[in-house]
Amino acid sequence: MIKLDIINEVVNKTGITKTKAELAVETVFDSMKNALARGQRIELRGFGVFNVRPRKTGIGRNPRTGAEVSIPPGKAVRFKPGKELQSID
């Protein structure tokens, strides 16, 4: 499923115009991105939880040369599915 599929689903279920549905979906995604950028947790009941966790430093290897490369610390977005989502068959 891509973003366009989500927009079309909103149009089909609500009957609003495609431009308004696109604006609504974009607004939701932008607000989620901004919240994660601020380090906030996003909890969607019945779906799951998004949060930002620190990533440790590490040592990797360049696949072409085999030389060791230092990987700097960073942040990664993690998703933990909710109970209802985990029980999908």
C-alpha positions in Angstrom: 0.0 0.0 0.0 1.3 3.4 -0.9 0.2 6.9 0.1 -2.1 7.2 -2.9 -4.0 4.1 -1.8 -4.6 5.7 1.6 -5.8 8.9 0.0 -8.2 6.9 -2.2 -9.5 5.0 0.8 -10.2 8.2 2.6 -12.1 9.5 -0.5 -14.1 6.3 -0.7 -15.1 6.2 3.0 -15.8 9.9 3.6 -16.9 11.2 0.2 -14.7 14.3 0.4 -12.8 15.5 -2.6 -9.4 14.0 -3.5 -7.6 17.2 -2.9 -9.0 17.6 0.6 -8.2 13.9 1.3 -4.7 14.4 0.1 -4.3 17.5 2.3 -5.6 15.6 5.3 -3.3 12.6 4.8 -0.3 14.9 4.2 -1.2 16.9 7.4 -1.3 13.7 9.5 2.1 12.4 8.1 3.7 15.8 8.5 2.5 16.1 12.1 3.9 12.6 12.8 7.2 13.5 11.3 7.5 16.7 13.3 6.6 14.9 16.6 9.2 12.2 16.0 11.8 14.9 15.1 11.1 16.5 18.5 11.7 13.1 20.1 8.0 12.6 21.1 6.2 9.3 21.2 3.2 8.6 18.9 0.7 6.2 20.3 -2.2 5.0 18.1 -4.5 2.8 20.1 -5.2 -0.5 18.5 -2.4 0.1 15.9 0.9 0.6 17.7 3.5 3.0 19.0 6.2 4.9 17.2 9.2 6.3 19.1 12.7 7.5 18.5 15.5 5.6 20.1 19.2 6.3 20.2 21.5 4.1 18.1 24.8 3.0 19.4 28.2 3.7 17.8 29.7 0.8 16.0 32.3 -0.5 13.6 31.3 -1.6 10.2 33.2 -2.7 7.1 33.4 -1.2 3.6 32.2 -4.1 1.4 34.6 -3.1 -1.4 37.8 -2.6 0.5 37.2 -4.5 3.7 38.4 -1.5 5.7 36.8 -0.8 9.0 34.6 2.2 9.2 33.4 3.9 12.4 29.6 4.3 12.5 28.5 7.4 14.4 25.7 7.3 17.0 22.4 8.4 15.7 18.6 8.0 16.2 16.2 5.5 14.7 12.5 5.4 14.6 11.0 2.2 16.0 7.5 0.8 15.7 5.9 -1.6 18.2 2.6 -3.0 16.9 -0.4 -3.0 19.3 -2.2 -6.1 20.4 -5.0 -5.8 17.8 -2.4 -5.5 15.0 -0.4 -8.5 16.3 -3.4 -10.7 16.2 -3.9 -10.3 12.5 -3.9 -13.7 10.8 
